[in-house]
Amino acid sequence: MEVKEVIGRSVVRDTLAMSMGMDRVLNEINFWESKSKKVKSVKKRLERLYAARLQLKENPKESKSLVDQLKEINQL
């Protein structure tokens, strides 16, 4: 039986990061990585951006579907 590591993450925040699109995610990663001193919030932001980049690269259709669902929920 394989046990996967559970990460306490905000789906809404991850989805918002994915909704920026790959180009903006990559630009923001470059911006935050260029900072020599990283406080906890910057480290968490980078973690979220890395997850968004990975999902946009590996699962573009599912990522778009998740973003569309979030937009639909927020319109109600």
Secondary structure, DSSP 8 states (H G I E B T S, - for coil): ----------HHHHHHHHHT-HHHHHHHHHHHHT-SS--HHHHHHHHHHHHHHHHHHH-HHHHHHHHHHHHHHHH-
